[in-house]
Amino acid sequence: MSTAISFENVSKSFTVKGRTFAALNDVSLTVERGEIFGIVGFSGAGKSTLLRTVNALERPTSGRVVVDGREISALYGKALYAARQRIGMVFQQFNLLESRNVYKNIAYPLRLAGIPEDETLDRVEELLRFVGLTDKALSYPSQLSGGQKQRVGIARALATRPDVLISDEATSALDPQTTREVLDLLRRVNEEYGVTILLVTHEIDVIREIADKVAVMEDGEVVEHGSVYDVFSAPQHPTTRRFVSSVLHHIPSPDALAKIRAVHHGRLVQLHVEDRDTNHPFLSQVARDHGVDVNVVFGGVDELQGRLFGSLTVELIGADEAVDAAIAGLRQTTSVAELDARVAEVARA
């Protein structure tokens, strides 16, 4: 798989009223051709600034941005215009021309590129069919729903047959059902047109639904990145854990843990569950081998990219020596964290 986008030690600073602040700090990432790559972060993390360096709407203060083998951050004039035709962009607020109907909005970049009218007609009709808006060709943006407007925005971004599509919070203004429809459409763009997609969002569910890989940003830096499965199933950075816990309620909060402690007086352990564990009855086997009772008191298992993962908080009841042996046995199969009584005291504080 070849590289579509490469961020090489990218930093970006802004000066406002005599004060300089860093929006990006030494960011290095690689997006492979054909991937859907997500960048997630809270407001002010720098994700939109990074995205805008891909088509040189923002230029790095230092470092390089390379798209399809060309350093786009070093291009100007006609060379930059030509490169931008290979990069489509989908906006949060649609950015449609209100005075033009759907057909003319989609045709606009083709006419700027000097594409003949007959070719423009064929391309717009193809895209209208693709996004399911053939019957809206003569409608104006004010007559469309939010989801329909974003479909027009996606069609317009695809008009010049780009190799790369960048998406800036494209679903944040949409309701959950419309969000799912737009994400399904972006997945089709990737699969049927072979377009590499780089999207930024603060919605971790969007990453979970569509992305192959993800980078987590905080204060202008990438704090964690990798496959969506690896990052979601075993988040390492506190910011990543905050994002993941907001949609995957596998791990008890301190308050929930205190309530569990009030009812369950055995030793509590937290087990990490991966796809390979789900067909192996390791809990019941350990209970039999060591003569302990096991109660699952919190947790869950989710599916992501066709694989299962999750976390279970379990109570182990028995003699101390038997429970110690059971925990040792569990550690031979999966990762185990014991939640001792001190955790409960912290939760109550």
QUIZI-V250109 format. One line per field, one symbol per residue. burial: + if it has 9 or more other C-alpha atoms within 8 Angstrom, else -. Layout:
burial->???
This chain:
burial->--+++++++++++--------+++++++-++++++++++++--++++-++++++++---+--+++++---+++------++-++++++++++-+-----++++-+++++++---+----++-+++-+++-+-+---+-+++--+--++++++++++++++-+++++++++-+-+---++--++-+-++++---+++++++++-+-+++-++++++++++++++++++++++-+-+----++-+++---++++-++-++-++-----++++++++--++---+---++--+-+++-++++++--+---+++++++++++---++-+++-+++--+-+--+---+++-+--
